Amino acid sequence: MNRSFMKVCTILAALAIFSWLSGCTGRANERNEHLVPAMPSTPLSWLNPAQDLGQAGTVVPSGPVNNGFPGQASASPLEAFKPELTPDLAVSATGPAEEPAESASAVAETTSARDRLSDQQLQTPANSSAAPVSAETVSAAAYEKKAKLVSIPVLNYHSIGKKPGSTLVLDPELLAAQMDYLDREGYTPLTLSDFMLVLEHKLEKPDKPVLLTFDDGYMDNYELAMPILQRYNFPATLFMSPGSVGQPDYLTWEQAKEMKEAGWDIQPHGMTHPRLSKLSAAKQRLEITEASRLIEEELGVKSLVFCYPYGDFNNDTLAILKEEGFKYAFTIEQGLTTSRQHPLQLKRIYVNAQDSLKQWARKLGG
């Protein structure tokens, strides 16, 4: 009887000790769960800016990337990624015809959710109660902000005068009506330097920017266009071919100097306005460098922006312009100029002299 009672007591004591030990282990596990968070079920993609940019709609290649210039490849996607070098917006190597069709192709402006991130979200003040933002997050967001799309209408004018039926020669009265429209509707015509800074995200973009460009260097730009633009204190950019200076209907150097003093930027359009793709690389270089040299010699202006005669160029042209230090070049490919276009293949909007004011105004939106 006593032995049986002792066995029962021993068994009950063992069960009590086992139960107590189990409870301690469970409580310890609960405490540890608060200290060690569970691993995420999905990768932390925000740590990889390249992956995140790809998710936002911008394709970032995973291997070495050619940036559009012959023989150049970057070591990594992040080093190569520059919104303005996106190759899918490049024009053909030979360019379109001199007088393009009236319709202008719209440029799609795609923005990601993080494009809408404000400066306030990117930097937390010292006295803010908000949680601190990690260095990786700030870096990725700032990188994305820099990649924001900038779109600017660049108007492509030529001769100003009276020539019924011509698509190239714009009636001065219509030019005056267009400038009045820009002024009335709150547009800000840009100098060439401001245009470049805005495109590079180094200067705040005005609400309605526009760049006025005139090709070829006609004398009527001095006689008719310049006085009209002066009424509104509008700057403009002239692309001239120095080989035509002094010839009938073309500017003299003295007139070009007056235009520069009146707020016109003057840049090269080739020495003799040739079809560059038809020339050897050596002759192309001569056309480009001689035009630049004379403009700098006569006007004291350094050439940074080129305009292709007839919109015509090839890979040699692109390589030469890069080697000679040009930052941008304009084609006659139709559409808004954007920061995601190849910098040496920027689009413009052809001003067709036969368009009504309403038709012309519609093109300002691309």
C-alpha atoms as a printed R data frame, in Angstrom:
    type eleno elety resid chain resno      x      y        z
1   ATOM     1    CA   MET     A     1  0.000  0.000    0.000
2   ATOM     2    CA   ASN     A     2  2.747  2.448    0.975
3   ATOM     3    CA   ARG     A     3  4.861  1.438   -2.030
4   ATOM     4    CA   SER     A     4  1.949  1.969   -4.412
5   ATOM     5    CA   PHE     A     5  1.236  5.385   -2.914
6   ATOM     6    CA   MET     A     6  4.892  6.419   -3.340
7   ATOM     7    CA   LYS     A     7  4.899  5.367   -7.016
8   ATOM     8    CA   VAL     A     8  1.800  7.463   -7.696
9   ATOM     9    CA   CYS     A     9  3.351 10.488   -5.983
10  ATOM    10    CA   THR     A    10  6.582 10.081   -7.981
11  ATOM    11    CA   ILE     A    11  4.687  9.911  -11.275
12  ATOM    12    CA   LEU     A    12  2.594 13.010  -10.414
13  ATOM    13    CA   ALA     A    13  5.737 14.946   -9.431
14  ATOM    14    CA   ALA     A    14  7.422 14.032  -12.732
15  ATOM    15    CA   LEU     A    15  4.400 15.167  -14.727
16  ATOM    16    CA   ALA     A    16  4.304 18.488  -12.826
17  ATOM    17    CA   ILE     A    17  8.016 19.128  -13.496
18  ATOM    18    CA   PHE     A    18  7.573 18.282  -17.250
19  ATOM    19    CA   SER     A    19  4.576 20.611  -17.502
20  ATOM    20    CA   TRP     A    20  6.510 23.449  -15.801
21  ATOM    21    CA   LEU     A    21  9.505 23.030  -18.148
22  ATOM    22    CA   SER     A    22  7.236 23.093  -21.249
23  ATOM    23    CA   GLY     A    23  5.626 26.347  -20.126
24  ATOM    24    CA   CYS     A    24  9.011 28.035  -19.681
25  ATOM    25    CA   THR     A    25 10.113 27.035  -23.180
26  ATOM    26    CA   GLY     A    26  6.939 28.413  -24.762
27  ATOM    27    CA   ARG     A    27  7.316 31.776  -22.993
28  ATOM    28    CA   ALA     A    28 10.940 32.028  -24.109
29  ATOM    29    CA   ASN     A    29  9.936 31.413  -27.724
30  ATOM    30    CA   GLU     A    30  7.294 34.130  -27.510
31  ATOM    31    CA   ARG     A    31  9.886 36.615  -26.249
32  ATOM    32    CA   ASN     A    32 12.288 35.685  -29.072
33  ATOM    33    CA   GLU     A    33  9.622 36.195  -31.720
34  ATOM    34    CA   HIS     A    34  9.422 39.868  -30.690
35  ATOM    35    CA   LEU     A    35 13.170 40.234  -31.027
36  ATOM    36    CA   VAL     A    36 13.734 38.523  -34.409
37  ATOM    37    CA   PRO     A    37 11.366 39.564  -37.253
38  ATOM    38    CA   ALA     A    38 10.320 37.050  -39.834
39  ATOM    39    CA   MET     A    39 12.204 37.128  -43.179
40  ATOM    40    CA   PRO     A    40 10.233 38.756  -46.001
41  ATOM    41    CA   SER     A    41  8.538 36.466  -48.458
42  ATOM    42    CA   THR     A    42  9.551 38.687  -51.422
43  ATOM    43    CA   PRO     A    43 12.933 40.280  -52.328
44  ATOM    44    CA   LEU     A    44 13.605 43.862  -51.209
45  ATOM    45    CA   SER     A    45 13.523 45.244  -54.762
46  ATOM    46    CA   TRP     A    46 13.764 48.839  -53.532
47  ATOM    47    CA   LEU     A    47 17.395 48.157  -52.672
48  ATOM    48    CA   ASN     A    48 18.088 47.806  -56.408
49  ATOM    49    CA   PRO     A    49 17.446 51.076  -58.290
50  ATOM    50    CA   ALA     A    50 17.952 49.421  -61.663
51  ATOM    51    CA   GLN     A    51 15.307 46.794  -60.943
52  ATOM    52    CA   ASP     A    52 12.896 49.407  -59.605
53  ATOM    53    CA   LEU     A    53 13.339 51.674  -62.615
54  ATOM    54    CA   GLY     A    54 12.598 48.717  -64.827
55  ATOM    55    CA   GLN     A    55  9.385 48.077  -62.923
56  ATOM    56    CA   ALA     A    56  8.394 51.721  -63.431
57  ATOM    57    CA   GLY     A    57  8.398 51.258  -67.205
58  ATOM    58    CA   THR     A    58 11.968 52.194  -68.157
59  ATOM    59    CA   VAL     A    59 13.940 49.289  -69.563
60  ATOM    60    CA   VAL     A    60 17.322 48.946  -67.870
61  ATOM    61    CA   PRO     A    61 19.456 46.257  -69.549
62  ATOM    62    CA   SER     A    62 21.206 43.744  -67.333
63  ATOM    63    CA   GLY     A    63 24.497 43.594  -69.240
64  ATOM    64    CA   PRO     A    64 26.943 46.079  -70.821
65  ATOM    65    CA   VAL     A    65 25.025 48.874  -72.533
66  ATOM    66    CA   ASN     A    66 26.008 50.758  -75.661
67  ATOM    67    CA   ASN     A    67 25.066 54.403  -75.165
68  ATOM    68    CA   GLY     A    68 24.409 55.158  -78.813
69  ATOM    69    CA   PHE     A    69 27.908 56.185  -79.842
70  ATOM    70    CA   PRO     A    70 30.055 53.757  -81.865
71  ATOM    71    CA   GLY     A    71 32.384 51.508  -79.898
72  ATOM    72    CA   GLN     A    72 31.326 52.580  -76.410
73  ATOM    73    CA   ALA     A    73 29.848 50.295  -73.761
74  ATOM    74    CA   SER     A    74 29.353 50.948  -70.080
75  ATOM    75    CA   ALA     A    75 30.378 48.492  -67.391
76  ATOM    76    CA   SER     A    76 27.026 48.304  -65.624
77  ATOM    77    CA   PRO     A    77 23.344 49.222  -66.188
78  ATOM    78    CA   LEU     A    78 23.459 51.993  -63.588
79  ATOM    79    CA   GLU     A    79 26.507 53.619  -65.156
80  ATOM    80    CA   ALA     A    80 24.951 53.416  -68.603
81  ATOM    81    CA   PHE     A    81 21.440 54.545  -67.703
82  ATOM    82    CA   LYS     A    82 20.850 58.094  -68.843
83  ATOM    83    CA   PRO     A    83 17.231 58.946  -69.660
84  ATOM    84    CA   GLU     A    84 18.239 61.231  -72.519
85  ATOM    85    CA   LEU     A    85 20.149 58.340  -74.253
86  ATOM    86    CA   THR     A    86 17.178 55.992  -74.549
87  ATOM    87    CA   PRO     A    87 17.771 54.347  -77.973
88  ATOM    88    CA   ASP     A    88 14.140 53.648  -78.902
89  ATOM    89    CA   LEU     A    89 13.608 57.372  -79.605
90  ATOM    90    CA   ALA     A    90 16.501 57.640  -82.068
91  ATOM    91    CA   VAL     A    91 15.732 58.741  -85.653
92  ATOM    92    CA   SER     A    92 17.036 56.961  -88.714
93  ATOM    93    CA   ALA     A    93 20.631 57.637  -89.680
94  ATOM    94    CA   THR     A    94 19.739 59.480  -92.860
95  ATOM    95    CA   GLY     A    95 16.953 61.620  -91.397
96  ATOM    96    CA   PRO     A    96 13.629 62.648  -92.996
97  ATOM    97    CA   ALA     A    97 13.069 64.929  -95.968
98  ATOM    98    CA   GLU     A    98 13.656 68.706  -95.737
99  ATOM    99    CA   GLU     A    99  9.941 69.574  -95.489
100 ATOM   100    CA   PRO     A   100  8.205 66.957  -93.293
101 ATOM   101    CA   ALA     A   101  4.516 66.194  -93.231
102 ATOM   102    CA   GLU     A   102  2.262 68.555  -91.319
103 ATOM   103    CA   SER     A   103  1.245 66.094  -88.607
104 ATOM   104    CA   ALA     A   104  3.557 65.914  -85.615
105 ATOM   105    CA   SER     A   105  3.966 62.630  -83.731
106 ATOM   106    CA   ALA     A   106  2.970 62.844  -80.083
107 ATOM   107    CA   VAL     A   107  5.560 61.919  -77.502
108 ATOM   108    CA   ALA     A   108  4.191 59.719  -74.747
109 ATOM   109    CA   GLU     A   109  5.005 61.049  -71.290
110 ATOM   110    CA   THR     A   110  5.136 58.079  -68.937
111 ATOM   111    CA   THR     A   111  5.631 58.783  -65.255
112 ATOM   112    CA   SER     A   112  6.013 56.235  -62.482
113 ATOM   113    CA   ALA     A   113  4.410 56.385  -59.068
114 ATOM   114    CA   ARG     A   114  7.723 57.415  -57.571
115 ATOM   115    CA   ASP     A   115  7.971 60.330  -60.078
116 ATOM   116    CA   ARG     A   116  5.298 61.913  -57.937
117 ATOM   117    CA   LEU     A   117  7.493 61.710  -54.844
118 ATOM   118    CA   SER     A   118  7.929 65.216  -53.494
119 ATOM   119    CA   ASP     A   119 11.070 66.802  -52.104
120 ATOM   120    CA   GLN     A   120  9.381 66.719  -48.709
121 ATOM   121    CA   GLN     A   121  9.213 62.932  -48.886
122 ATOM   122    CA   LEU     A   122 12.851 62.634  -49.942
123 ATOM   123    CA   GLN     A   123 14.294 64.516  -46.973
124 ATOM   124    CA   THR     A   124 13.045 64.415  -43.386
125 ATOM   125    CA   PRO     A   125 13.711 67.570  -41.321
126 ATOM   126    CA   ALA     A   126 15.683 67.152  -38.076
127 ATOM   127    CA   ASN     A   127 12.678 68.012  -35.919
128 ATOM   128    CA   SER     A   128 10.272 65.777  -37.801
129 ATOM   129    CA   SER     A   129  8.551 62.931  -36.021
130 ATOM   130    CA   ALA     A   130  8.488 60.859  -39.186
131 ATOM   131    CA   ALA     A   131 10.614 57.731  -39.345
132 ATOM   132    CA   PRO     A   132 14.087 58.327  -40.813
133 ATOM   133    CA   VAL     A   133 14.560 57.360  -44.463
134 ATOM   134    CA   SER     A   134 17.357 54.904  -45.151
135 ATOM   135    CA   ALA     A   135 20.346 55.957  -47.289
136 ATOM   136    CA   GLU     A   136 19.437 53.370  -49.907
137 ATOM   137    CA   THR     A   137 15.897 54.713  -50.270
138 ATOM   138    CA   VAL     A   138 17.036 58.337  -50.622
139 ATOM   139    CA   SER     A   139 19.606 57.345  -53.220
140 ATOM   140    CA   ALA     A   140 17.099 55.421  -55.325
141 ATOM   141    CA   ALA     A   141 14.401 58.108  -55.077
142 ATOM   142    CA   ALA     A   142 16.822 60.904  -55.947
143 ATOM   143    CA   TYR     A   143 18.042 58.901  -58.922
144 ATOM   144    CA   GLU     A   144 14.486 58.403  -60.123
145 ATOM   145    CA   LYS     A   145 13.717 62.112  -59.665
146 ATOM   146    CA   LYS     A   146 16.649 63.010  -61.881
147 ATOM   147    CA   ALA     A   147 15.229 60.726  -64.537
148 ATOM   148    CA   LYS     A   148 11.925 62.595  -64.741
149 ATOM   149    CA   LEU     A   149 10.767 63.319  -68.266
150 ATOM   150    CA   VAL     A   150 11.145 66.924  -69.446
151 ATOM   151    CA   SER     A   151  9.286 67.883  -72.628
152 ATOM   152    CA   ILE     A   152  9.796 71.146  -74.533
153 ATOM   153    CA   PRO     A   153  8.308 72.228  -77.870
154 ATOM   154    CA   VAL     A   154 11.122 73.423  -80.155
155 ATOM   155    CA   LEU     A   155  9.707 75.361  -83.104
156 ATOM   156    CA   ASN     A   156 11.585 75.067  -86.401
157 ATOM   157    CA   TYR     A   157 11.312 78.213  -88.560
158 ATOM   158    CA   HIS     A   158 13.103 79.029  -91.807
159 ATOM   159    CA   SER     A   159 12.490 82.068  -94.017
160 ATOM   160    CA   ILE     A   160 10.077 84.912  -93.209
161 ATOM   161    CA   GLY     A   161  8.389 86.767  -96.057
162 ATOM   162    CA   LYS     A   162  5.590 86.794  -98.619
163 ATOM   163    CA   LYS     A   163  5.548 83.706 -100.821
164 ATOM   164    CA   PRO     A   164  2.015 82.319 -101.337
165 ATOM   165    CA   GLY     A   165  1.826 78.540 -101.489
166 ATOM   166    CA   SER     A   166  5.214 77.966  -99.827
167 ATOM   167    CA   THR     A   167  5.407 75.792  -96.743
168 ATOM   168    CA   LEU     A   168  8.889 77.143  -95.935
169 ATOM   169    CA   VAL     A   169  8.443 80.947  -96.142
170 ATOM   170    CA   LEU     A   170  6.210 82.193  -93.328
171 ATOM   171    CA   ASP     A   171  4.203 85.393  -93.689
172 ATOM   172    CA   PRO     A   172  5.496 87.975  -91.164
173 ATOM   173    CA   GLU     A   173  1.920 88.739  -90.108
174 ATOM   174    CA   LEU     A   174  1.425 85.098  -89.161
175 ATOM   175    CA   LEU     A   175  4.741 85.085  -87.283
176 ATOM   176    CA   ALA     A   176  3.548 88.156  -85.360
177 ATOM   177    CA   ALA     A   177  0.256 86.393  -84.556
178 ATOM   178    CA   GLN     A   178  2.167 83.342  -83.303
179 ATOM   179    CA   MET     A   179  4.416 85.423  -81.053
180 ATOM   180    CA   ASP     A   180  1.374 87.252  -79.704
181 ATOM   181    CA   TYR     A   181 -0.237 83.884  -78.951
182 ATOM   182    CA   LEU     A   182  2.851 82.714  -77.028
183 ATOM   183    CA   ASP     A   183  2.871 85.923  -75.010
184 ATOM   184    CA   ARG     A   184 -0.860 85.878  -74.334
185 ATOM   185    CA   GLU     A   185 -0.918 82.204  -73.330
186 ATOM   186    CA   GLY     A   186  1.970 82.538  -70.872
187 ATOM   187    CA   TYR     A   187  4.723 80.715  -72.772
188 ATOM   188    CA   THR     A   188  8.360 81.320  -71.838
189 ATOM   189    CA   PRO     A   189 10.718 81.333  -74.837
190 ATOM   190    CA   LEU     A   190 14.097 80.035  -73.673
191 ATOM   191    CA   THR     A   191 17.650 80.988  -74.452
192 ATOM   192    CA   LEU     A   192 19.677 78.046  -75.716
193 ATOM   193    CA   SER     A   193 21.640 77.831  -72.459
194 ATOM   194    CA   ASP     A   194 18.441 77.772  -70.373
195 ATOM   195    CA   PHE     A   195 16.995 75.136  -72.707
196 ATOM   196    CA   MET     A   196 19.995 72.893  -72.037
197 ATOM   197    CA   LEU     A   197 19.846 73.446  -68.272
198 ATOM   198    CA   VAL     A   198 16.127 72.635  -68.136
199 ATOM   199    CA   LEU     A   199 16.646 69.504  -70.231
200 ATOM   200    CA   GLU     A   200 19.440 68.417  -67.863
201 ATOM   201    CA   HIS     A   201 17.309 69.007  -64.723
202 ATOM   202    CA   LYS     A   202 19.664 71.796  -63.609
203 ATOM   203    CA   LEU     A   203 17.118 74.609  -63.963
204 ATOM   204    CA   GLU     A   204 13.474 74.580  -62.963
205 ATOM   205    CA   LYS     A   205 11.234 74.154  -65.974
206 ATOM   206    CA   PRO     A   206  8.814 77.067  -66.596
207 ATOM   207    CA   ASP     A   207  5.135 76.181  -66.823
208 ATOM   208    CA   LYS     A   208  5.129 76.604  -70.611
209 ATOM   209    CA   PRO     A   209  8.644 76.579  -72.059
210 ATOM   210    CA   VAL     A   210  9.339 76.878  -75.782
211 ATOM   211    CA   LEU     A   211 12.495 77.212  -77.885
212 ATOM   212    CA   LEU     A   212 12.334 79.260  -81.109
213 ATOM   213    CA   THR     A   213 14.821 78.111  -83.763
214 ATOM   214    CA   PHE     A   214 15.498 79.547  -87.240
215 ATOM   215    CA   ASP     A   215 17.478 77.535  -89.800
216 ATOM   216    CA   ASP     A   216 19.844 78.585  -92.606
217 ATOM   217    CA   GLY     A   217 20.643 82.226  -91.784
218 ATOM   218    CA   TYR     A   218 18.311 84.140  -94.117
219 ATOM   219    CA   MET     A   219 18.541 87.920  -94.185
220 ATOM   220    CA   ASP     A   220 14.788 88.150  -93.589
221 ATOM   221    CA   ASN     A   221 15.378 86.690  -90.102
222 ATOM   222    CA   TYR     A   222 17.250 89.914  -89.348
223 ATOM   223    CA   GLU     A   223 14.931 92.252  -91.254
224 ATOM   224    CA   LEU     A   224 11.530 90.774  -90.305
225 ATOM   225    CA   ALA     A   225 11.741 88.142  -87.559
226 ATOM   226    CA   MET     A   226 14.060 89.963  -85.163
227 ATOM   227    CA   PRO     A   227 11.903 93.134  -84.857
228 ATOM   228    CA   ILE     A   228  8.784 91.020  -84.205
229 ATOM   229    CA   LEU     A   229 10.494 89.038  -81.443
230 ATOM   230    CA   GLN     A   230 11.910 92.241  -79.945
231 ATOM   231    CA   ARG     A   231  8.375 93.504  -79.291
232 ATOM   232    CA   TYR     A   232  7.997 90.719  -76.739
233 ATOM   233    CA   ASN     A   233 11.636 90.542  -75.636
234 ATOM   234    CA   PHE     A   234 11.752 86.952  -76.909
235 ATOM   235    CA   PRO     A   235 15.113 85.193  -77.403
236 ATOM   236    CA   ALA     A   236 15.675 82.812  -80.311
237 ATOM   237    CA   THR     A   237 18.323 80.487  -81.730
238 ATOM   238    CA   LEU     A   238 19.743 80.837  -85.231
239 ATOM   239    CA   PHE     A   239 21.467 77.926  -86.986
240 ATOM   240    CA   MET     A   240 23.563 79.395  -89.784
241 ATOM   241    CA   SER     A   241 25.934 78.135  -92.495
242 ATOM   242    CA   PRO     A   242 28.933 80.525  -92.575
243 ATOM   243    CA   GLY     A   243 29.654 79.607  -96.205
244 ATOM   244    CA   SER     A   244 26.465 81.476  -97.179
245 ATOM   245    CA   VAL     A   245 27.333 84.687  -95.325
246 ATOM   246    CA   GLY     A   246 27.207 87.719  -97.613
247 ATOM   247    CA   GLN     A   247 25.482 85.889 -100.459
248 ATOM   248    CA   PRO     A   248 22.162 87.286 -101.797
249 ATOM   249    CA   ASP     A   249 19.297 86.781  -99.322
250 ATOM   250    CA   TYR     A   250 21.651 85.629  -96.559
251 ATOM   251    CA   LEU     A   251 22.987 87.373  -93.452
252 ATOM   252    CA   THR     A   252 26.198 89.332  -93.227
253 ATOM   253    CA   TRP     A   253 28.457 88.975  -90.199
254 ATOM   254    CA   GLU     A   254 27.474 92.466  -89.055
255 ATOM   255    CA   GLN     A   255 23.800 91.525  -89.084
256 ATOM   256    CA   ALA     A   256 24.580 88.299  -87.231
257 ATOM   257    CA   LYS     A   257 26.399 90.343  -84.567
258 ATOM   258    CA   GLU     A   258 23.351 92.601  -84.134
259 ATOM   259    CA   MET     A   259 21.125 89.545  -83.746
260 ATOM   260    CA   LYS     A   260 23.447 88.158  -81.097
261 ATOM   261    CA   GLU     A   261 23.272 91.456  -79.204
262 ATOM   262    CA   ALA     A   262 19.470 91.348  -79.489
263 ATOM   263    CA   GLY     A   263 19.345 88.031  -77.610
264 ATOM   264    CA   TRP     A   264 19.750 85.491  -80.404
265 ATOM   265    CA   ASP     A   265 21.968 82.450  -79.855
266 ATOM   266    CA   ILE     A   266 23.898 81.544  -83.002
267 ATOM   267    CA   GLN     A   267 25.133 78.003  -83.683
268 ATOM   268    CA   PRO     A   268 26.398 76.020  -86.709
269 ATOM   269    CA   HIS     A   269 24.336 74.436  -89.481
270 ATOM   270    CA   GLY     A   270 27.293 73.079  -91.455
271 ATOM   271    CA   MET     A   271 29.744 75.189  -93.426
272 ATOM   272    CA   THR     A   272 27.972 74.908  -96.785
273 ATOM   273    CA   HIS     A   273 24.643 73.256  -95.814
274 ATOM   274    CA   PRO     A   274 25.510 69.837  -97.330
275 ATOM   275    CA   ARG     A   275 23.894 66.442  -96.985
276 ATOM   276    CA   LEU     A   276 26.399 65.168  -94.465
277 ATOM   277    CA   SER     A   277 25.699 61.459  -94.949
278 ATOM   278    CA   LYS     A   278 26.889 61.783  -98.574
279 ATOM   279    CA   LEU     A   279 30.324 63.008  -97.475
280 ATOM   280    CA   SER     A   280 33.371 61.147  -96.191
281 ATOM   281    CA   ALA     A   281 34.081 61.364  -92.475
282 ATOM   282    CA   ALA     A   282 36.988 63.755  -93.175
283 ATOM   283    CA   LYS     A   283 34.788 66.131  -95.190
284 ATOM   284    CA   GLN     A   284 32.040 65.963  -92.581
285 ATOM   285    CA   ARG     A   285 34.516 66.953  -89.894
286 ATOM   286    CA   LEU     A   286 35.655 69.910  -92.013
287 ATOM   287    CA   GLU     A   287 32.047 71.073  -92.526
288 ATOM   288    CA   ILE     A   288 31.400 70.938  -88.792
289 ATOM   289    CA   THR     A   289 34.662 72.326  -87.444
290 ATOM   290    CA   GLU     A   290 35.025 75.148  -89.994
291 ATOM   291    CA   ALA     A   291 31.486 76.366  -89.329
292 ATOM   292    CA   SER     A   292 32.212 76.309  -85.588
293 ATOM   293    CA   ARG     A   293 35.562 78.058  -86.013
294 ATOM   294    CA   LEU     A   294 34.138 80.935  -88.069
295 ATOM   295    CA   ILE     A   295 31.188 81.495  -85.736
296 ATOM   296    CA   GLU     A   296 33.527 81.652  -82.755
297 ATOM   297    CA   GLU     A   297 35.993 83.870  -84.636
298 ATOM   298    CA   GLU     A   298 33.375 86.343  -85.895
299 ATOM   299    CA   LEU     A   299 30.891 86.317  -83.002
300 ATOM   300    CA   GLY     A   300 32.872 85.075  -80.005
301 ATOM   301    CA   VAL     A   301 30.422 82.205  -79.515
302 ATOM   302    CA   LYS     A   302 31.425 78.637  -78.665
303 ATOM   303    CA   SER     A   303 29.545 75.966  -80.606
304 ATOM   304    CA   LEU     A   304 27.806 73.416  -78.395
305 ATOM   305    CA   VAL     A   305 24.647 72.659  -80.392
306 ATOM   306    CA   PHE     A   306 24.498 71.546  -84.011
307 ATOM   307    CA   CYS     A   307 21.640 71.429  -86.495
308 ATOM   308    CA   TYR     A   308 21.799 68.878  -89.321
309 ATOM   309    CA   PRO     A   309 21.310 70.387  -92.801
310 ATOM   310    CA   TYR     A   310 18.267 68.649  -94.334
311 ATOM   311    CA   GLY     A   311 18.094 66.652  -91.087
312 ATOM   312    CA   ASP     A   312 20.683 64.349  -92.672
313 ATOM   313    CA   PHE     A   313 23.423 62.481  -90.769
314 ATOM   314    CA   ASN     A   314 25.005 59.083  -90.200
315 ATOM   315    CA   ASN     A   315 27.101 57.312  -87.547
316 ATOM   316    CA   ASP     A   316 30.227 59.196  -88.630
317 ATOM   317    CA   THR     A   317 28.411 62.478  -87.970
318 ATOM   318    CA   LEU     A   318 27.416 61.405  -84.479
319 ATOM   319    CA   ALA     A   319 30.952 60.305  -83.642
320 ATOM   320    CA   ILE     A   320 32.480 63.554  -84.960
321 ATOM   321    CA   LEU     A   321 30.050 65.755  -83.036
322 ATOM   322    CA   LYS     A   322 30.821 63.891  -79.819
323 ATOM   323    CA   GLU     A   323 34.571 64.122  -80.430
324 ATOM   324    CA   GLU     A   324 34.303 67.865  -81.132
325 ATOM   325    CA   GLY     A   325 32.508 68.522  -77.854
326 ATOM   326    CA   PHE     A   326 28.939 69.128  -79.052
327 ATOM   327    CA   LYS     A   327 26.330 68.492  -76.344
328 ATOM   328    CA   TYR     A   328 23.190 68.449  -78.483
329 ATOM   329    CA   ALA     A   329 22.080 68.321  -82.109
330 ATOM   330    CA   PHE     A   330 18.698 68.913  -83.727
331 ATOM   331    CA   THR     A   331 17.067 66.860  -86.449
332 ATOM   332    CA   ILE     A   332 13.877 67.599  -88.348
333 ATOM   333    CA   GLU     A   333 12.211 64.540  -86.850
334 ATOM   334    CA   GLN     A   334  8.788 65.701  -85.726
335 ATOM   335    CA   GLY     A   335  7.658 65.936  -82.107
336 ATOM   336    CA   LEU     A   336  8.415 67.462  -78.746
337 ATOM   337    CA   THR     A   337 12.012 67.521  -77.594
338 ATOM   338    CA   THR     A   338 12.396 65.414  -74.459
339 ATOM   339    CA   SER     A   339 15.140 64.628  -71.957
340 ATOM   340    CA   ARG     A   340 14.904 60.944  -72.901
341 ATOM   341    CA   GLN     A   341 15.890 61.438  -76.522
342 ATOM   342    CA   HIS     A   342 19.423 60.868  -77.750
343 ATOM   343    CA   PRO     A   343 21.107 64.265  -77.151
344 ATOM   344    CA   LEU     A   344 22.441 64.323  -80.720
345 ATOM   345    CA   GLN     A   345 19.071 63.378  -82.221
346 ATOM   346    CA   LEU     A   346 16.585 65.836  -80.728
347 ATOM   347    CA   LYS     A   347 13.184 66.321  -82.338
348 ATOM   348    CA   ARG     A   348 11.589 69.617  -83.342
349 ATOM   349    CA   ILE     A   349  8.247 70.918  -84.592
350 ATOM   350    CA   TYR     A   350  8.310 72.122  -88.184
351 ATOM   351    CA   VAL     A   351  6.469 75.417  -88.658
352 ATOM   352    CA   ASN     A   352  4.511 74.916  -91.871
353 ATOM   353    CA   ALA     A   353  3.796 78.293  -93.441
354 ATOM   354    CA   GLN     A   354  0.448 77.003  -94.703
355 ATOM   355    CA   ASP     A   355 -0.874 76.135  -91.223
356 ATOM   356    CA   SER     A   356 -3.489 78.340  -89.631
357 ATOM   357    CA   LEU     A   357 -2.806 79.830  -86.205
358 ATOM   358    CA   LYS     A   358 -5.061 77.179  -84.684
359 ATOM   359    CA   GLN     A   359 -3.212 74.339  -86.432
360 ATOM   360    CA   TRP     A   360  0.148 75.763  -85.371
361 ATOM   361    CA   ALA     A   361 -0.968 76.180  -81.748
362 ATOM   362    CA   ARG     A   362 -2.160 72.585  -81.601
363 ATOM   363    CA   LYS     A   363  1.359 71.396  -82.440
364 ATOM   364    CA   LEU     A   364  2.795 73.050  -79.321
365 ATOM   365    CA   GLY     A   365  1.436 70.138  -77.354
366 ATOM   366    CA   GLY     A   366  3.314 67.662  -79.527
